[in-house]
């Protein structure tokens, strides 16, 4: 009998010390900051282990709807249709802000070439096909462009980065909005595809004459040249932490009181980078679920201690008012 009791106590102790494993999947856009967060958080919480699959926003939403993961991640908010299809209500938690940089690889060219919205549309529609096109030369008169073909590199997978990028394109061009549109996947008029931010970065890195779009952290980490893009106030702005933060200054009381599926693309601030966005953790609202409880604890950490890691990885921290509002909302959720 004593042996049985001792075995029971031992098993009880083992179960108390068991690691809680949490599975998530989704956006590649925030993968650098999420990887850092999971690593730092586990140093303080050794009994919690995060496994995050960087498969793209579209894949993350599908995995969440199939209930094969504990949380999803997306740069594109879920649609009303997807929310209705979910087994449980889904809470959108903005975690940081990032920028989608338009990158290029052309030997001998300076960084931060100017690119207006109409020239960008012309390139992506296949109307501007050479680097020495007069439209590019007009915006960069002191640059000697080569007579070289432009290769457009896009995302091949369902992607929140694509959703943010094409939202901007649809915002600045009626032709793009009508003929191509916006979403996590679109039918690109020209170009070749790469999987994930990693894939597009890799193709641009090894291909002279290429232009692509990636999250800013990937551009900086891989030393890719980025365009200064024309914003809503007709000013050319380089993507950065500061210019991304400026985009959030356009938020209103209505935005803060919404379900937070909000856009900061093409914001009105004169110093705002035009392709800025929140990235989201998608949290199913469940009760009596240990994984859900631990995700909530992690989110409270990410919205407080975790924010300090964002700038070093080229993300902008959330506006204080937004993070405080999110913390209150998460604390009100029942375990």
N, C-alpha and C positions, 0 to 999 in steps of 0.2 A: 504493500500500500504506500509506504514511504517513497519507494522508487517511482511509483506512478505520479505521486504528488510533485516530486522533484522534477520529473520530466515535464509535467504540466507547467510548472513555474518557469522552466527553461524555455519551453516553446512560447510562453507568454512574453518573456523577455525578448526573445528573438523577433516576435511579431511587432513588439513595440519599437524595435530598432530597424525594422524593415524599411527599405528605401521606397518612397512613393515615386513611381515613374509616371511622367506626364508627357503625352505625345501631342505634337502640334505640327501643322503643315501650312505652307502658303508662300507668301510673297518673298521674292529674292531681294527686292528693294531694301528692306530693313535687315537683311541677314547679318551684315557685319555688326550692327549694334545689338541685335538679339543674341548673337553668339557671345558677345562680350558680357551682356547682362546675365545670361544663363550661367556662364562660368563664374562671374563674381558672386552671384546669388548663392550658388552651391557652396562657395567657401564659407558663407555664413549659415547655410542650411544644408548640412551634409546628408540629411535624410530625404532630400528632394532631388530628383534627377529629371532634367528636361531633354527630350529628344525632338529636335525640330528639323523637318524636311523642307528644304528650300526648293519648292517645285513650281512656284508661280502662284499668283493670287487666284487664278481660275481653278487650279488644282486644289488649292487649299479650301476654297469654298465648296467644291464638290466632295472632298473628304469630310468636311464638316457636316454636309447634308446627309452623307452616308453614315455618319456617326462612327467613323473609323479613327477619329482623333478627338482629343479632349478640348482643343481650341484650334481656330483657324487664324490666318493672318492675311490681310489684303490691303492694297493701296486704293483699290476701288471699293467703295461701300457696296454691300449686298443690295440687290434689287428688291423691290417689293415682292416680286414673284418668288425669288429665292427665300426671302424671309417667311413667306406663307408656307413654303414647302418644308421648312425646318421643323424637326420634331419638338424642339423647345424654342422659346423666345431667345433671340440673339441680341446681345448687347455690343455695340460698337465702342471700343475704347481706343481713342487716338493715343499713340505712344510717343512719337516724335514727329518732326516735320523734315521732309527731304526735298531735294530738287532733282528734276530730270534734266540732265545735261545733254546737249547735242554735241557730240564729239567728232573729231576728224583726225585722220592720219595722212599728212601730206608733207613729204620731206622738204625741209628748208623754210616752211611756213611758220610765222610767229603764232604764239598762243593768243586766244581771245579775238580772233577775227570777228568782224561785225556781220550779223545775219538778220535781215528783216523778216517779218512773218511772210510777206509775199514771195520773197526769194526762197525761203524754206519750203513753202507750199509748191513752188515751181520745181524744186529739186525732187520732192517726194512724189509729185504727179508725173515726173518724167519729162517735164518741159525744159528744164535746165539740166544738161547732161555733161557739161564740160566745166572744169575748174576756172578756165579763163573766160567764162561767159561775162558779157558786159555788165550784167546785173550785179554779179559779185564784185567786179572791179570797181563799179561805181561806189559801192559802200566801203571799199578798202582800196582807195586810189594809190596808196604808196606801196602796195604789194604786187610783186611780179608773179602772177599765177601761171602755172604751166598748162600747156595744151594737153590735158589729161582727163580721161573719163572719170565721172563721179560714180562710185559704187555705194548704193544705199544698203545699210544693214538694219534689219528690223527684228522684232521678236517672233519666233516661230511658235511659241506656246501662249496659252491664255495668260494674260499678264496685267496686273494693276499698273505697272509702269506704262504699258501701252494705253491703258484706259486714261491715265492722266495726260499722256502725251497727245493722244487723239482728241481729248476734250479741248485742249488748247488749240489744236489745229482747226477743230470745228468752230471754236469761238472766234478765230481770226479770219476764217475763210468760209463763205457761204458755199463755194464750189466744193470744198472738201466735205463740208457737212452734208451736202446733197449727194455727192458721188461716192464718198467713202464712209463717212460717219465716224462715230467714236464707240469704243467699247474695249473689252479685254482682248478681243481678237477682231481684226478687220482684214479685208481683202486689199493688200497693199498693191498700188499700181505698178511699182517697180521694186527691185532689190532682192536680196537673199536673206534668209533667216538664221538666227542663232537662238539657242535655248537658254533662257534665263538672262539676267544681267551679266552673268559670267560668260555666257556664250557670245553675246553681242560684243562684249569687251574684247574677247579673244579674237574674234574675226576682224574687228577694227585694228587691233594691235598688229596683226600680221599682214594687213592688206593696204598697200599704198593707194591713196586716192579715195579711201572709204569715208563715209559719214554714217553715224549711228546715234542711238539715244540710250543712255544708261543712267542709273542713279548716280548722283554726284560722288558718293564715296568710292564707287568703282572707277570713275574717271580719275580722281586724284590719286588713289592708291596705285593705279596702273600708269600714271603719268601721261594720260591722254590729253591732247589739246581740246579745249572747250570753246564754243562760240559765245560771244556776248549777244544775247537775243534782244530783239525789240519788244518792249513791254507795252501795256495798254496806254501809257503816256508818251509813247513814241521815243522812249529813251532806251539806249542799248545797255543792258545790265549783265554782268558776269554772274554765274551761279556761285553762291557762297552761303555760309551760315547766316550772315547778316541780311543778305538780300532775300533769303528764304523766310527769315523771321519777319521781314517787312510785309510779306504777303499776308500774314495773319492779322495785321493791323486793320484789315478790312472787315473783320468779324463784328457782328452786331449782337444786340441783346437777343434778337430772334434766333440767331445761330446758336448762342450759348444755351438757350432754352429748348433746343430741338433734340432729335435723336442723334445728333452729331454726324450725320451723313452729309457733310458740308464740303464745299469746294473753295479753295483759295487760288484757283487757276486764274491767271490774267487779272490779278488784283489791281485796284485803282491807285495804290501808293506809287509815287513816281520812282522810288528806289527798289520796288519789289521785283524779284525775278519772276517772270511770267509762268514758268512751269514748276510751281511749288505745290506740295500736297502733304496732307496728313497720311500716316500709315497706321493701320488699325489692328489690334487684337480683336478677334471675334469670339466672344465668350457666351456659350449656351448657359441660360439661367436654369441651374439644376439645384435641388436641395438634397441633402443626405449623400453627397458625392465627395469623397476625399480629394480627388483630383481637382474638382471645381473649387473646393475650399483653398487648396494650395495655390491654384492659379490666382485667386483673389489676393492672397498674401503677397505673391510675387508682383502683381500689378501695383499694389500699394507701395512696394519697394521701388519698382521701376519709375513710378511717378514722383518719387521723392529722391532717395539716394541714387537711383539709377540715372537720373537726368544728367548728372555731372559728366557721365561718360560720352554723352552725345556729341559735343563739339569736337572732341579729339578724333572722332570717326566721321566728321563732316556732316552731321545732322544738327538741326536746330531744336533746341529744347521747346517744350510747349509753353504757351503763354501762361503766366502764373494763375490767372483767373480760371483758365480751362483746367489745369491740373488740380486746382483746389476743388473745383466742381466735380471732377471725376472721382476724386478721393471720397468725397461725401456720398456720391452715388454708389460706389463699390461697398463702402462700409454699411450702407443700408440693405445690401443684399443678404438674405438669410442663408446660413450654411445648411 
